[in-house]
Amino acid sequence: MNGSSSAPRHLAVFGAGYVGLVSAACLAWLGHEVVCVDSQPRRLRQLRRGRLPFHEPLLGELLQEQLRTGRLRFSSSARAAVNHGDVLFIAVGTPTAADGAAELGQVMQVADDIGRHMPGPRQVVMKSTVPVGTGERVRQRIRERLAQRGACWALAVASNPEFLREGLAVQDFLRPERVVAGSDDARLLELLRELHAPLLSAQRPFLAMDLRSAELCKYAANVMLAARLSLMNELALLAEGLGADIEQVREGLGRDPRIGPLFLRAGCGFGGSCLPKDLRALRHSAAILGHATPMLDAIAASNERMVGLLEARVCEALGEDLRGRCIAVWGLAFKPQTDDVRESPALALVRALSLRGAQVQAYDPMAGAAALEALGELPGFQLAGSALEALQQADALLLVTDWPQFAALPGEALRARLRGALVLDGRNALDGPQLAAAGLQYRGIGRAVAKAVVPPVEAWPQAPAGRPTQEAPACAWPRRSDHAVSARLAG
Ligand SMILES: NC(=O)c1ccc[n+]([C@@H]2O[C@H](COP(=O)([O-])OP(=O)(O)OC[C@H]3O[C@@H](n4cnc5c(N)ncnc54)[C@H](O)[C@@H]3O)[C@@H](O)[C@H]2O)c1
C-alpha cells in the first residue's frame, strides 16, 4: 500500500529517531525509494528486523509494511545514502549545549559526510530544528568539503521544519496542518511541494518562504506553545489563591476563537525533547544578537517553578525530610502515548524526592525502561508493575503524566492500597470529587480546593462617595503565611 505520490524519487534520510524514522517511513509510503541512515548499529539492527527502537503508535506497522515493499532500507553508510538520494534530509538530534545553544555536532557531521561523498548535484533539506542561519552554515560546510576533494557540484539547501508530535507522529506527518519550506532555490521549493502534494489541500497548505524564516518558524511555534502553557500555569496558581477553578476558566477561554482550546491545560510543567530545548536555543540566539527577550526568559523561569511544584506540595503535606516516606508516582514519560523521558518533569520530581530520602514507587505504561536508564542508580527508586502496585503502602500519590488509564481507576482501589490519603494530580486528569468521596485528599492544579485568600468584593475598600474611582483598589495578593509552598514558589 502507498499514498500514491506522482513521481517516485530516490531520497535519503539522516537520523532514524522520532523525526527521521517517521519521515523515512512516510516518504516510502508515499511511493519513494528511501535509504535511512543512522549512526547507532544496534538501532539499525532492530529496524532491519522491523522492530521500533521507541514507542510510537502506527509506526511499527508502517515500518514493517515499507520494509516488505523494499522501498525503505536502512544503512550505516553515509556514502551509500548520499549515492542513493538526490534529496538528502537531515533529521539528526540538536540537543542543548552547556551554554544553552543548540548543539550542532550531529548536523555538521552529516554536512561533512555529504560533502565528502557527494557524487553529483544534490539537494539538502533540514528537518532538524536548528538556529536561524544554520542552513547557510551547512551549505558552506558542504562546499568546503567538496572543495577539499576538488569537486564543485551544484548544491541547494532548504529548511523543512517538522511539526509532528510524539504519540501522533505518523498521523501528523501524513495529515500536516501545514508544510513549511524555506529556500532561496525555487526548484528545490517546487520539488518539496511535489513531494508533499498528496498530503496538501486548501486546509493543509504548503507555505514556501525564505530559508531563515522557515528556520525561525519552528522556534516561533514551540515558544508560542510554551508561552500558552506557562500562562495557563500562572493563571492556575492564581485561580487557587482566588478560589476559582482553572478547568472552568479553560473552558471559557478555549471557546474564544481568537484563543482556541488547545495547549491550555495547566499542569506541573512542560518537558520533552523540544519545548525546553528550543526555548533555550532561541534565547541563546537572542543573547548573541544582544536582544533582550523578557517574555522568553519568563516562560523558562515560570516552567522551572512549575516543575518544582509537586515536590513543594509533598513537603508542605509531609515535611521536608522524606526519609521513611513512600511516594507513588504515576507517569514517567514527558507526556502520554510515548516512552520518551527526555526532560520529563516526572524524572526531575523523582530525583528531587529521592534526594529528600523518600522511597519512590513509579509506574508508567511505556516509559519504565527508558526512565530506569535515564535515572541510573537512584537511591530508593523502584519501578512498579502496574499503577495499583505503585500505590502499595505509599503515603501519597503524585500523577505527573496523564495516561488515560490512570483516570479509569476507581477511587476505592486507590484508597485500599495507599497508606496515606494525599493525591496530588499534576495534570488535572483524575476525578477529584470521586477521589474525595473515597476518602482521599485530592489536590489538582488550579482547582477550587483551596480557600480563597483574596477577600470577597464586598469587603474591598469603597471609593469615597461622589468621586469616580480612578483605579481599581490596590490589591496586594496576600501570601498564605501557612504555606511553605507559596514562600518557596515566590523564592
Ligand atoms: N521528537 C520530536 O517530537 C520532534 C518534533 C519536531 C522536531 N524535532 C527535531 O528534530 C530533530 C531530531 O529529533 P528526534 O527527536 O528525532 O531526535 P532523536 O535523538 O530521536 O534521533 C536522532 C537520531 O539521529 C542519529 N544520528 C546522530 N548523528 C548521526 C549521524 N551523524 N548520522 C546519522 N544518524 C545520526 C541518532 O543515532 C538518532 O537515532 C531535532 O532537531 C528535534 O528538535 C523533534
The ligand as a Gaussian input file, in Angstrom:
#p B3LYP/6-31G(d) Opt

LIG

0 1
 N       10.966000      14.445000      18.713000
 C       10.068000      15.310000      18.269000
 O        8.879000      15.267000      18.619000
 C       10.471000      16.385000      17.293000
 C        9.464000      17.114000      16.629000
 C        9.854000      18.101000      15.724000
 C       11.188000      18.381000      15.523000
 N       12.138000      17.676000      16.201000
 C       13.542000      17.994000      15.923000
 O       14.032000      17.006000      15.022000
 C       15.392000      16.684000      15.316000
 C       15.508000      15.203000      15.619000
 O       14.748000      14.930000      16.780000
 P       14.479000      13.434000      17.237000
 O       13.595000      13.513000      18.427000
 O       14.079000      12.630000      16.065000
 O       15.958000      13.007000      17.684000
 P       16.462000      11.573000      18.138000
 O       17.533000      11.828000      19.111000
 O       15.300000      10.713000      18.493000
 O       17.084000      10.955000      16.811000
 C       18.270000      11.400000      16.235000
 C       18.873000      10.213000      15.500000
 O       19.990000      10.669000      14.721000
 C       21.005000       9.697000      14.790000
 N       22.272000      10.328000      14.424000
 C       23.049000      11.152000      15.166000
 N       24.120000      11.542000      14.462000
 C       24.025000      10.958000      13.244000
 C       24.813000      10.987000      12.079000
 N       25.927000      11.719000      12.011000
 N       24.420000      10.262000      11.014000
 C       23.291000       9.537000      11.062000
 N       22.495000       9.478000      12.145000
 C       22.847000      10.183000      13.225000
 C       20.931000       9.189000      16.216000
 O       21.562000       7.944000      16.348000
 C       19.425000       9.127000      16.437000
 O       18.902000       7.878000      16.072000
 C       15.775000      17.599000      16.477000
 O       16.343000      18.756000      15.954000
 C       14.450000      17.917000      17.134000
 O       14.474000      19.145000      17.813000
 C       11.807000      16.676000      17.068000

